[in-house]
């Protein structure tokens, strides 16, 4: 399911890295999109999902940049993001993006909110695929066939591309909150439960962007109330 290529960030010199390919998409048959999310674990901000469909196999120059977003350096992730946008402008990639807000997460729980974001992302594709590959083991409700792939962002090129889009867009959205909510450090931790973030929560209390239903936020809300 994986392809080999040299030059992966952090790989020892002279070694080959296993990278995502379109093998799972070909096996599924028909028009196949990949979906991944970013932001299930943070204490603040939305969960964001992206759906990606390659109408034709991407050029090698693009495919070489795509990997699980967690394995890429921030610089490599931004470069891959820019390359995906450029390819989309030429019709070589189709993608849709969807999100579920902190308020929705608190109201319906993080798993269901993640599935809502994934469905919204898929519905924003220009074409409805025949099948969607979803990273993880819990199939969201979709208007087409769904196949779950555990660790899919390391195997499927479309899931890996979705992971890059979702991660970059969510991080940018969280950084935009930083000047509006000074003192929380959103530009640094983008909502994750770092010591800096926990200290800011204890000092300043939760914002409307913090997630109810997450223990550190709820415990602080109760203590302040």
C-alpha positions, 0 to 999 in steps of 0.5 A, spaced: 500 500 500 505 504 500 510 507 496 518 508 497 521 515 496 528 518 498 529 524 502 523 524 507 524 529 513 528 526 519 530 520 515 537 517 515 541 519 509 541 514 504 534 510 506 528 510 503 521 512 506 515 509 506 510 514 503 502 514 502 500 512 495 493 511 491 493 504 492 487 504 497 483 509 492 484 504 486 482 498 490 476 501 492 474 503 485 471 509 482 471 516 484 474 515 491 476 521 496 480 521 502 478 525 509 482 526 515 481 531 521 485 536 525 483 538 532 480 532 536 484 533 542 485 541 543 481 544 549 479 550 545 477 551 537 473 547 532 475 541 529 476 541 522 476 536 516 478 536 509 476 531 504 480 530 498 479 527 491 485 526 485 481 526 479 487 524 476 494 521 479 498 527 481 504 529 478 510 526 482 513 533 484 506 534 488 506 527 490 513 527 493 511 533 498 504 529 501 505 525 507 501 524 514 501 531 516 504 529 523 510 527 520 512 533 516 515 539 519 511 546 519 515 548 513 514 542 509 507 542 511 506 549 509 509 548 502 505 541 501 499 546 503 501 551 497 502 545 492 495 542 493 492 549 492 496 550 486 494 543 484 487 545 485 487 551 481 489 547 475 483 542 476 488 536 479 485 536 486 478 537 488 477 538 496 472 541 501 473 543 508 468 543 514 468 544 521 464 544 527 465 549 532 467 549 540 459 550 541 457 544 537 463 540 540 460 541 547 453 540 545 454 533 541 461 531 544 467 531 540 466 524 536 459 526 533 462 533 532 468 530 528 463 526 524 459 533 522 465 536 520 467 530 516 460 530 512 460 538 511 467 537 508 465 531 503 459 535 501 463 541 499 466 537 494 464 539 487 463 532 486 460 526 490 465 520 490 463 513 490 467 512 496 470 515 501 476 513 505 476 515 512 482 515 517 480 512 523 475 506 525 469 509 526 465 511 520 461 517 519 454 518 516 456 519 509 452 520 502 456 514 499 460 508 501 465 509 507 471 505 508 475 506 515 483 506 514 486 505 521 493 510 520 490 512 513 494 518 513 500 514 512 497 509 507 492 513 503 495 519 498 488 523 499 487 522 506 494 524 507 493 530 503 486 532 507 490 531 513 495 537 511 489 541 509 486 540 515 492 541 520 494 548 516 487 551 516 486 549 523 492 552 525 491 558 522 484 559 524 487 558 531 492 563 530 487 569 528 484 568 535 491 570 538 490 578 538 483 577 539 484 573 546 491 576 548 494 572 554 492 565 552 497 564 547 493 561 542 498 563 536 503 558 540 499 552 542 493 553 537 488 550 543 492 544 545 493 542 553 500 545 553 502 547 560 502 555 557 495 554 555 493 551 562 496 556 566 492 561 562 486 558 563 487 558 570 489 565 570 484 568 565 478 563 565 475 560 559 473 564 553 467 562 548 472 558 544 474 553 549 470 546 549 465 545 554 465 537 556 473 537 556 475 536 563 480 541 564 475 546 561 469 544 565 473 543 572 475 550 571 469 553 569 466 550 576 471 552 580 470 559 577 463 559 578 
